[in-house]
Amino acid sequence: MLSYSQFFTQLPYLDRQFPLTFPEENLLAVAEPQGLETPGTPDVLVQEALAAPLGSGTQVEGMGLGDFLHGAQQLLCIINDATRPTPTELMLKALLPVCRQAHLDTERITFLVATGAHRGPSEKEYHQILGSLYTELRPRCVYHDARKDEDMLELGHTRNKTPIVLNKRIFEADRIILTGSVEPHYFAGFTGGRKAFLPGIAAYRTIEVNHRQALSPAARSLALEQNPVHEDMMDALSHIQVPVFSLMTVLDKEQAVAAATAGDLDASFYAAVAIARKIFCVPVATKADIVVSVAKFPMDIDLYQSQKAIDNAAVALKDGGTLILVSSCREGIGDEAYAKLLAQAASPEDALHRIQAEYKLGYHKAAKMAAVSARATVKAVTELAPEQLSSLFIAPAPSPQAALDEALVQAKARGVQVPKILILPDGCVTVPDVQGP
């Protein structure tokens, strides 16, 4: 039986919950995405966004979707892959009736899954993406393969000398609709909008050069101004001459739709960014001695995606503290390049030196992880093999409770009388706004 002085919570993991308890005096905060009062159901929010499109660009100028599609012969609809919690089925259910009214049946629509450098979706993941629309739309779905050079067109370079090489399907259609969700991103500032094109449907070499920009201190969560990763993405848009209509959603902490924006790509993106800041940027009084960060489904797919929960947690972690990642990493480590580099390095500092000497796609992930491991202890509760975690400078733990108990002992051994604990139940998208030291 827990006494009144104990704090208790449960952390989601695969199909179960891990209990976690500790003295209440140790709790700094439970920081989650903040609630946002919504005026309607998710389908109503999407319909209202389509009925009141935003416009600031030269292609859409606030016109309704029906007007945008008038006279279209071939439509390309860009959708997210299964590593994002985007409510694609919901958005397509709102878009398809308007397409039919514009005499665009599914035979004249191609649905392109914006995988970036990820693998193509499995059939199970296509079901996850399309939901009840799977039978109707699956035959019209293709996925972007960043390594298929024959599918790409070279369009120029960005201000940062990144080659702009995109999937040529964007020039085979006379209209483009892109769908997505906007939330903080650990080096692009935010997901959504322009990210559908770069890295979404960009060539591997474009993604590799763009992601090298993530090594810049300016490439961080919430940052758009002077962020070289974001600059590349914006520069790529100027080469897309086909009219684009954007539908973006912002999700709440339960991954339900909290808001939707539509219309011009830039206008809908920045409107969604303003809402996402209110939800995901969470004030925290001070830095913590211990941060427990959970990567929720679908971001728990692998360590490559779950790393976002490490990076966000590190914002609020004191030097010398302990970061505890809770993520199943159900499909392994993801892209192997970053893991190989870390495994070959003698220390986190050595890894950072190697990355500066020679960059490959994925090394930005290694750099972010090594930077945290260089100043703090990182533990993880995952399905990964203990020796694999250890090679990445991450200590394996059998449960969050075991990791936390050990971290408390270590903090007290460093002379911290009452170690403060911060819990991030949705660490991949919660960005702590630390108010004090």
C-alpha positions in Angstrom: 0.0 0.0 0.0 1.4 3.3 -1.0 1.7 6.1 1.6 0.4 9.6 0.9 4.0 10.7 0.3 4.5 8.5 -2.7 4.0 9.5 -6.3 2.7 6.9 -8.7 2.2 6.8 -12.4 2.1 4.2 -15.3 4.2 4.5 -18.5 2.9 2.9 -21.7 5.0 0.2 -23.3 3.8 -2.0 -26.2 0.5 -3.5 -24.9 1.1 -3.0 -21.2 1.9 -0.3 -18.6 5.0 0.0 -16.5 4.3 1.2 -13.0 6.6 3.8 -11.5 6.7 5.1 -8.0 9.0 7.3 -5.9 8.8 9.8 -3.0 6.6 12.7 -3.9 9.3 15.2 -2.7 11.4 14.1 -5.6 8.9 15.0 -8.3 9.8 18.1 -10.3 6.9 17.8 -12.8 5.0 15.6 -15.2 5.3 17.6 -18.4 2.9 16.7 -21.2 1.5 18.5 -24.2 -1.0 21.1 -23.0 -4.7 20.8 -23.5 -6.3 23.0 -26.1 -10.1 23.6 -26.1 -11.4 22.6 -29.5 -14.7 23.8 -31.0 -15.7 20.5 -32.6 -15.0 16.9 -33.4 -11.9 16.0 -35.5 -13.9 15.7 -38.7 -15.6 19.0 -38.1 -12.2 20.7 -37.5 -10.9 19.4 -40.8 -14.1 20.4 -42.7 -14.0 23.9 -41.2 -10.3 24.3 -42.2 -11.2 23.3 -45.8 -14.1 25.7 -45.7 -11.9 28.6 -44.6 -8.5 28.1 -46.4 -5.6 30.4 -45.6 -3.7 32.2 -48.4 -0.6 34.2 -48.7 1.2 32.6 -51.7 0.7 33.1 -55.4 -0.8 29.7 -56.2 -3.8 29.3 -53.8 -4.5 32.8 -52.4 -7.2 31.4 -50.0 -9.3 29.7 -52.7 -11.4 26.8 -51.7 -10.4 23.3 -52.5 -13.1 22.9 -55.1 -11.8 26.0 -57.0 -8.3 24.8 -56.6 -9.1 21.4 -58.3 -11.3 22.9 -61.1 -10.0 21.7 -64.4 -7.4 19.3 -62.9 -6.6 16.2 -64.9 -4.1 14.4 -62.7 -3.8 14.9 -58.9 -0.9 13.9 -56.7 -1.7 13.5 -53.0 1.3 13.3 -50.7 0.7 11.5 -47.4 2.9 10.6 -44.4 4.3 7.1 -43.7 3.6 5.0 -40.6 6.3 6.6 -38.4 4.0 9.6 -38.0 0.7 9.7 -36.0 -0.9 11.8 -38.8 -4.7 11.1 -39.1 -4.4 10.4 -42.8 -7.6 8.4 -43.1 -9.6 11.3 -41.5 -8.1 13.9 -43.9 -8.6 11.7 -47.0 -12.2 11.2 -46.1 -12.7 15.0 -46.1 -10.7 15.5 -49.3 -12.1 12.7 -51.5 -15.7 14.0 -51.9 -14.4 17.3 -53.1 -12.1 15.5 -55.6 -15.1 13.6 -56.9 -17.1 16.8 -57.3 -14.2 18.1 -59.4 -14.5 14.9 -61.5 -11.3 13.5 -60.2 -12.1 9.8 -59.4 -9.4 7.7 -57.7 -8.1 6.5 -61.1 -6.8 10.0 -61.6 -5.3 10.4 -58.2 -1.9 9.0 -57.1 -1.2 8.8 -53.4 2.5 9.1 -52.8 3.8 8.1 -49.4 6.5 10.5 -48.3 9.0 8.1 -46.8 12.1 10.4 -47.0 15.0 8.0 -46.5 12.8 5.5 -44.6 11.8 2.1 -46.1 8.5 1.7 -47.8 5.5 0.8 -45.8 4.5 -2.9 -45.1 1.0 -3.9 -45.9 0.2 -3.8 -42.2 1.4 -0.2 -42.2 -0.7 0.6 -45.4 -3.7 -0.5 -43.4 -2.6 1.7 -40.5 -2.2 4.7 -42.8 -5.4 4.3 -44.9 -7.7 2.6 -42.4 -11.2 2.0 -43.9 -10.0 3.4 -47.2 -7.4 0.7 -47.7 -9.4 -1.4 -50.3 -10.3 1.6 -52.4 -7.0 3.5 -52.3 -4.3 0.9 -51.9 -4.1 0.2 -55.7 -3.4 4.0 -56.2 -0.7 4.2 -53.5 3.0 4.2 -54.2 5.9 5.0 -51.9 8.9 7.3 -52.5 12.2 5.5 -52.8 15.0 8.0 -52.2 17.6 5.7 -53.7 15.8 5.3 -57.1 17.7 7.9 -59.1 15.5 7.2 -62.2 12.5 8.6 -60.2 14.3 11.9 -59.5 14.7 15.3 -61.1 17.5 17.8 -60.3 16.2 21.3 -59.8 19.1 23.4 -58.5 20.7 24.1 -55.1 19.6 25.8 -51.9 21.4 28.8 -50.3 23.3 26.3 -48.3 24.5 24.4 -51.4 22.2 21.5 -50.9 21.3 19.9 -54.2 17.5 20.0 -54.7 16.6 16.6 -56.2 12.9 15.6 -55.9 10.6 12.8 -57.1 9.6 13.6 -60.6 5.9 12.7 -59.9 5.5 16.3 -58.7 5.8 17.4 -62.3 3.6 14.6 -63.8 0.5 16.0 -62.0 -1.2 19.3 -62.6 -2.3 19.7 -58.9 -0.7 18.6 -55.6 -2.4 18.1 -52.3 -0.2 17.5 -49.3 -1.4 16.3 -45.9 0.6 16.1 -42.7 0.8 17.0 -39.0 2.7 19.7 -37.3 4.6 19.1 -34.1 8.1 20.0 -32.8 11.0 18.4 -34.6 14.4 18.1 -32.9 16.4 19.7 -35.7 14.0 20.9 -38.3 12.1 23.0 -35.8 8.7 21.6 -36.7 7.4 18.7 -38.8 4.8 19.3 -41.5 4.3 21.7 -44.4 7.5 22.0 -46.5 8.9 18.8 -45.0 6.6 16.8 -47.2 8.9 17.7 -50.1 12.2 17.7 -48.4 13.0 15.2 -47.0 9.6 13.6 -47.8 10.1 13.0 -51.5 13.7 14.0 -51.9 16.6 12.0 -53.2 18.9 10.3 -50.8 21.8 12.6 -51.6 19.6 15.6 -51.0 18.5 14.3 -47.6 22.0 13.4 -46.7 23.3 17.0 -47.3 20.3 18.6 -45.7 20.5 16.4 -42.6 24.2 17.3 -42.2 23.0 20.8 -41.4 21.5 19.3 -38.2 25.0 19.5 -36.7 24.5 23.2 -36.5 23.5 24.6 -33.1 20.8 26.6 -34.9 19.1 23.3 -36.0 17.0 22.5 -32.9 13.5 22.0 -31.8 11.1 25.0 -32.2 13.7 27.0 -34.2 12.8 28.1 -37.7 14.6 31.4 -38.1 18.2 30.9 -39.3 17.8 27.1 -39.0 19.8 25.8 -42.0 17.7 22.6 -42.2 14.5 24.6 -42.5 16.1 27.0 -44.9 16.9 24.1 -47.3 13.3 23.0 -47.1 11.9 26.4 -47.9 14.3 26.9 -50.8 13.2 23.7 -52.4 9.6 25.0 -52.6 10.5 27.7 -55.0 11.3 25.0 -57.6 7.8 23.4 -57.4 5.7 25.1 -60.1 2.6 22.8 -59.8 -0.1 24.4 -57.6 -0.1 23.0 -54.1 -2.9 22.9 -51.6 -2.0 21.9 -48.0 -4.0 20.3 -45.2 -2.3 20.2 -41.9 -3.4 18.9 -38.5 -2.1 19.5 -35.0 -2.6 16.7 -32.5 -3.0 16.8 -28.8 -1.4 14.6 -26.1 -3.9 11.8 -26.9 -3.0 12.0 -30.6 -6.5 13.3 -31.4 -6.9 16.3 -33.7 -6.7 19.5 -31.8 -6.7 21.8 -34.8 -6.5 21.8 -38.6 -5.3 24.4 -41.1 -5.6 24.4 -44.9 -4.9 26.4 -48.0 -1.6 27.9 -49.1 1.4 25.8 -48.0 3.2 28.5 -46.1 0.2 30.1 -44.5 -1.3 26.8 -43.3 2.1 25.6 -42.0 2.8 28.7 -40.0 -0.7 28.8 -38.6 -0.3 25.2 -37.4 3.1 26.1 -35.9 1.6 28.8 -33.7 -0.9 26.3 -32.4 1.7 23.5 -32.0 3.8 25.9 -29.8 0.9 26.4 -27.4 0.4 22.6 -27.1 3.9 21.1 -27.1 6.1 23.8 -25.6 5.7 23.1 -21.8 7.1 25.3 -19.0 9.3 23.5 -16.5 10.5 25.4 -13.4 14.1 24.2 -13.5 16.4 21.5 -14.9 16.0 18.0 -13.4 18.5 15.5 -12.0 16.6 12.7 -13.6 14.4 12.8 -16.7 12.1 9.8 -17.6 11.1 10.2 -21.3 8.6 7.9 -23.1 8.5 7.4 -26.9 4.8 6.6 -27.6 3.4 4.7 -30.5 4.1 5.0 -33.4 7.5 6.7 -32.5 8.5 3.6 -30.6 9.0 1.8 -33.9 12.8 2.0 -33.5 15.6 3.8 -31.8 16.1 6.1 -34.8 12.7 7.6 -34.2 12.7 7.2 -30.4 15.8 9.3 -30.2 13.6 12.4 -30.4 12.5 11.5 -26.8 16.1 11.6 -25.7 16.8 14.9 -27.4 13.8 16.7 -25.9 14.5 15.2 -22.4 18.1 16.5 -22.6 16.9 20.1 -22.8 15.7 19.8 -19.2 18.5 17.6 -17.8 21.3 18.8 -15.6 24.9 17.9 -16.5 25.8 14.7 -14.7 22.2 13.6 -14.4 20.4 10.5 -15.7 18.1 10.3 -18.7 15.8 7.2 -18.9 14.3 6.4 -22.2 11.2 4.1 -22.3 10.6 2.8 -25.8 10.1 -0.7 -27.1 12.1 0.0 -30.3 9.9 -2.8 -31.6 11.6 -2.9 -35.0 15.2 -2.5 -33.8 17.5 0.5 -34.2 16.3 1.8 -37.5 18.9 3.2 -39.9 22.2 1.5 -39.0 24.7 4.1 -40.0 24.5 6.1 -36.8 24.6 2.9 -34.7 27.7 1.6 -36.5 29.5 4.9 -35.9 28.7 5.0 -32.2 29.8 1.3 -31.9 33.1 2.0 -33.5 33.9 5.0 -31.2 35.8 4.7 -28.0 33.7 7.3 -26.3 30.9 9.9 -27.0 33.6 12.5 -27.5 35.4 10.3 -30.0 32.1 9.8 -31.9 31.6 13.6 -32.2 35.1 13.9 -33.5 34.5 11.2 -36.1 31.3 12.9 -37.3 33.0 16.2 -37.8 35.7 14.4 -39.9 33.3 12.5 -42.1 29.5 12.8 -42.4 27.0 10.2 -43.7 23.2 10.2 -43.5 22.2 9.2 -40.0 25.3 10.6 -38.4 23.2 13.6 -37.2 21.4 11.1 -35.0 24.7 9.8 -33.6 25.8 13.4 -33.0 22.7 14.2 -31.0 22.9 11.0 -29.0 26.7 11.3 -28.3 26.3 14.9 -27.2 23.8 13.8 -24.5 25.9 10.8 -23.4 29.0 13.0 -23.1 27.4 15.0 -20.3 24.9 12.6 -18.7 24.1 8.9 -18.1 21.6 7.5 -20.5 19.6 4.4 -19.6 16.9 2.7 -21.7 14.1 0.2 -21.3 13.7 -1.4 -24.7 13.4 -4.7 -26.6 17.0 -4.2 -28.0 19.8 -6.5 -26.9 21.7 -5.2 -23.9 25.1 -5.4 -25.8 23.6 -3.4 -28.6 22.5 -0.6 -26.3 25.8 -0.6 -24.5 27.6 -0.1 -27.8 25.6 3.1 -28.2 26.7 4.4 -24.8 23.2 3.6 -23.4 22.9 1.4 -20.3 20.1 -1.2 -20.6 17.5 -1.4 -17.8 14.9 -4.1 -17.2 12.2 -1.6 -16.2 11.7 2.1 -15.6 11.5 1.4 -11.9 14.9 -0.3 -11.8 16.5 2.4 -13.8 15.0 5.1 -11.6 16.0 3.5 -8.4 19.6 3.2 -9.6 19.6 6.8 -10.8 18.4 8.0 -7.4 21.2 6.2 -5.7 23.7 7.7 -8.1 22.4 11.2 -7.7 22.6 11.0 -3.9 26.1 9.6 -4.2 27.0 12.8 -6.1 25.7 14.8 -3.1 22.2 15.7 -4.3 20.0 15.4 -1.2 16.6 15.4 -3.0 17.1 14.5 -6.7 14.4 16.1 -8.8 12.6 13.9 -11.4 10.9 15.1 -14.5 8.6 12.8 -16.4 7.8 13.2 -20.1 4.9 10.8 -20.9 5.2 11.8 -24.6 8.8 12.7 -24.9 9.0 12.7 -28.7 6.9 15.8 -29.0 7.1 17.5 -25.6 9.6 20.3 -25.6 10.5 21.6 -22.0 10.7 25.3 -21.7 13.1 25.6 -18.8 12.3 28.7 -16.7 15.3 28.6 -14.4 18.8 27.0 -13.9 
